[in-house]
């Protein structure tokens, strides 16, 4: 049986090499390897991501848009992911501003809602935890980054377990493969959509 992450108050900082393999979306990426980014460059990426999301959110007010914008794609999947509760687009941008530096430094994956369809079930941001051996630490880093954040209105994320505040956890595989999954095809084969409320 797969257990939800254990959250600790003082998680270890990621090692410099951990973000290798995470691919930032082309429209927000800085040149070079994410492991070599300075704090200023990470800040620029975060600003670009928030700006890009604001453009998507403005478009969503007038026309149909895709539901999610990938911001960082991990090179593997553990089956563990976090849902961050958001009631509106301003919440999504606030969460991205807080959590994207952790995503980059720890080599996690991340996508953000870009339409009301994405927000429909309370999930505004999804963070993928790619390494089974670091799930507790990575989940703790995300929870720590979001300390004090609350969505602008109460949200409930069906099919997920609340870890802390607005951070929820979900196991997304139909079975436990016993290891990290490095193949996108195998990930798609194991993936099971979250149940929807009746």
Backbone torsions as a table, in degrees:
resi	resn	phi	psi	omega
1	UNK	NA	135.5	-179.8
2	UNK	-85.4	131.2	-178.8
3	UNK	-100.8	148.9	175.4
4	UNK	-68.5	157.5	-179.2
5	UNK	-63.0	150.8	172.6
6	UNK	-96.6	124.8	-177.2
7	UNK	-91.3	130.8	177.6
8	UNK	-115.6	152.1	-175.9
9	UNK	-73.0	-33.1	-176.7
10	UNK	-126.8	72.1	-178.2
11	UNK	-65.9	149.6	175.1
12	UNK	-63.6	146.1	176.1
13	UNK	-71.9	148.5	177.1
14	UNK	-62.1	148.4	173.3
15	UNK	-74.5	155.9	-174.5
16	UNK	-58.9	-29.6	-173.0
17	UNK	-87.4	-8.0	-170.2
18	UNK	-66.5	-27.3	-176.8
19	UNK	-83.5	-4.3	174.7
20	UNK	-60.5	133.8	-178.9
21	UNK	101.9	-24.7	175.8
22	UNK	-78.8	131.1	-178.1
23	UNK	-107.5	119.9	177.6
24	UNK	-79.4	147.5	177.5
25	UNK	-57.5	141.6	-173.9
26	UNK	-58.2	-34.5	-175.9
27	UNK	-78.6	-6.1	176.2
28	UNK	-123.8	-6.4	-173.8
29	UNK	-72.3	146.3	170.5
30	UNK	-94.3	155.7	178.6
31	UNK	-65.1	147.6	177.3
32	UNK	95.5	-177.3	-177.6
33	UNK	-79.4	137.0	177.7
34	UNK	-56.2	-27.0	-179.8
35	UNK	-66.7	-20.3	-177.1
36	UNK	-98.3	5.4	-176.5
37	UNK	-73.5	141.2	173.1
38	UNK	-83.8	168.5	177.3
39	UNK	-60.6	-36.7	178.8
40	UNK	-65.1	-42.5	178.4
41	UNK	-65.9	-39.2	176.1
42	UNK	-62.4	-41.9	177.0
43	UNK	-60.1	-38.9	177.2
44	UNK	-65.5	-38.0	177.6
45	UNK	-65.8	-42.9	178.7
46	UNK	-61.9	-45.5	177.8
47	UNK	-59.8	-42.2	179.7
48	UNK	-64.9	-39.6	179.8
49	UNK	-65.2	-44.9	179.5
50	UNK	-63.9	-40.7	177.7
51	UNK	-63.4	-44.2	178.3
52	UNK	-61.0	-42.4	179.1
53	UNK	-65.5	-38.8	177.8
54	UNK	-59.9	-39.8	177.3
55	UNK	-62.5	-47.2	178.1
56	UNK	-60.9	-42.6	-178.4
57	UNK	-65.6	-38.8	176.4
58	UNK	-63.9	-41.7	177.5
59	UNK	-62.6	-38.9	-177.2
60	UNK	-63.9	-21.6	178.2
61	UNK	-72.8	-21.3	-173.6
62	UNK	-118.7	-17.2	-177.1
63	UNK	-155.6	159.6	177.6
64	UNK	-65.6	138.3	176.7
65	UNK	-133.3	168.1	176.4
66	UNK	-65.2	157.2	-173.3
67	UNK	-76.5	-30.9	-172.8
68	UNK	-136.4	146.7	174.9
69	UNK	-117.9	115.9	176.7
70	UNK	-71.0	133.4	178.5
71	UNK	-107.1	-34.3	178.3
72	UNK	-149.5	129.4	-178.8
73	UNK	-109.5	122.3	179.9
74	UNK	-75.3	165.0	178.4
75	UNK	-90.7	-3.6	176.3
76	UNK	-153.2	171.9	179.3
77	UNK	-136.0	137.1	178.2
78	UNK	-97.0	-17.2	-172.9
79	UNK	100.1	-13.0	179.1
80	UNK	-94.9	136.8	172.5
81	UNK	-147.6	158.7	179.8
82	UNK	-113.9	138.3	172.2
83	UNK	-107.5	131.3	177.0
84	UNK	-105.6	123.4	-177.5
85	UNK	-70.6	130.4	178.2
86	UNK	-140.4	136.4	179.5
87	UNK	-94.6	-22.7	-178.0
88	UNK	-153.9	178.3	-176.6
89	UNK	-65.6	-32.9	177.6
90	UNK	-63.0	-37.7	176.1
91	UNK	-62.4	-42.5	-179.8
92	UNK	-58.0	-48.5	-178.7
93	UNK	-64.9	-37.9	178.6
94	UNK	-64.3	-41.2	179.3
95	UNK	-66.4	-44.7	179.9
96	UNK	-59.6	-42.3	179.6
97	UNK	-60.5	-34.3	-178.6
98	UNK	-84.1	-37.3	-169.3
99	UNK	-97.4	-23.7	-176.8
100	UNK	-60.9	-37.7	175.2
101	UNK	-58.8	-36.9	177.2
102	UNK	-68.4	-42.8	178.8
103	UNK	-56.9	-45.0	-179.0
104	UNK	-67.4	-49.0	-174.1
105	UNK	-69.6	-29.0	-177.9
106	UNK	-99.4	-1.2	178.4
107	UNK	70.2	38.6	-180.0
108	UNK	-92.3	177.9	173.5
109	UNK	-110.0	158.9	-176.8
110	UNK	-159.8	140.8	169.5
111	UNK	-139.8	155.9	-176.6
112	UNK	-129.1	146.2	178.8
113	UNK	-66.2	135.7	179.3
114	UNK	-122.1	5.9	177.2
115	UNK	-152.7	169.3	178.5
116	UNK	-64.8	-23.5	175.8
117	UNK	-63.6	-43.2	177.8
118	UNK	-63.1	-35.9	-178.7
119	UNK	-82.9	-9.7	-169.5
120	UNK	-50.9	-38.4	-177.4
121	UNK	-105.5	22.3	175.2
122	UNK	88.3	-11.8	-179.3
123	UNK	-84.1	120.3	176.3
124	UNK	-104.6	-31.5	-179.9
125	UNK	-138.5	137.9	176.3
126	UNK	-117.6	130.0	177.4
127	UNK	-116.1	124.3	179.1
128	UNK	-93.5	132.1	178.6
129	UNK	-101.9	101.8	-167.3
130	UNK	-78.9	-18.2	-174.7
131	UNK	-118.9	121.7	-179.2
132	UNK	-58.5	-38.0	-175.7
133	UNK	-75.9	-4.9	179.7
134	UNK	-123.8	13.4	-175.4
135	UNK	-59.2	-47.7	-179.1
136	UNK	-60.7	-48.2	-179.3
137	UNK	-62.7	-46.4	-176.9
138	UNK	-66.3	-41.0	176.8
139	UNK	-63.1	-40.1	178.5
140	UNK	-63.6	-38.9	177.7
141	UNK	-62.1	-42.0	179.7
142	UNK	-66.3	-45.6	179.0
143	UNK	-59.8	-43.2	179.3
144	UNK	-63.2	-41.6	179.5
145	UNK	-63.3	-28.3	-177.2
146	UNK	-100.3	13.7	178.4
147	UNK	-56.2	130.0	179.3
148	UNK	88.7	-13.9	179.2
149	UNK	-77.0	135.5	170.9
150	UNK	-136.3	138.2	175.9
151	UNK	-61.5	156.8	-177.1
152	UNK	-67.5	-15.6	174.5
153	UNK	-147.0	153.7	-179.4
154	UNK	-59.6	140.2	175.6
155	UNK	-130.4	153.4	174.4
156	UNK	-132.2	129.7	-176.7
157	UNK	-107.8	100.8	-177.4
158	UNK	-64.9	137.8	177.9
159	UNK	86.9	1.8	179.0
160	UNK	-124.5	161.4	-179.7
161	UNK	-110.0	128.3	179.3
162	UNK	-69.6	125.9	175.9
163	UNK	-92.1	-46.9	-175.6
164	UNK	-169.0	130.1	177.3
165	UNK	52.5	-118.9	-177.4
166	UNK	-97.4	12.5	-178.3
167	UNK	-102.6	124.7	-179.1
168	UNK	-120.0	153.7	-179.0
169	UNK	-119.0	145.9	173.7
170	UNK	-144.0	139.0	170.0
171	UNK	-90.3	122.1	-170.9
172	UNK	-105.3	4.0	-179.7
173	UNK	-100.0	149.0	178.6
174	UNK	-73.8	-23.8	177.1
175	UNK	-150.1	161.2	180.0
176	UNK	-86.7	114.3	180.0
177	UNK	-74.3	-9.2	178.3
178	UNK	83.9	-1.9	180.0
179	UNK	-159.7	170.7	174.1
180	UNK	-65.6	148.4	-179.8
181	UNK	-102.4	123.9	-176.1
182	UNK	-104.6	-8.2	-177.8
183	UNK	-105.3	127.7	177.8
184	UNK	-61.4	-36.5	178.9
185	UNK	-64.5	-42.7	178.7
186	UNK	-66.7	-38.5	176.5
187	UNK	-58.2	-49.6	-179.8
188	UNK	-60.5	-36.6	179.7
189	UNK	-67.7	-36.9	-178.4
190	UNK	-82.6	-23.2	-173.7
191	UNK	-64.3	137.8	174.9
192	UNK	-129.0	127.7	178.0
193	UNK	-61.9	149.9	175.8
194	UNK	-65.6	145.5	176.4
195	UNK	-65.2	153.2	177.5
196	UNK	-108.9	146.2	179.7
197	UNK	-63.7	146.3	-179.0
198	UNK	-73.9	NA	NA
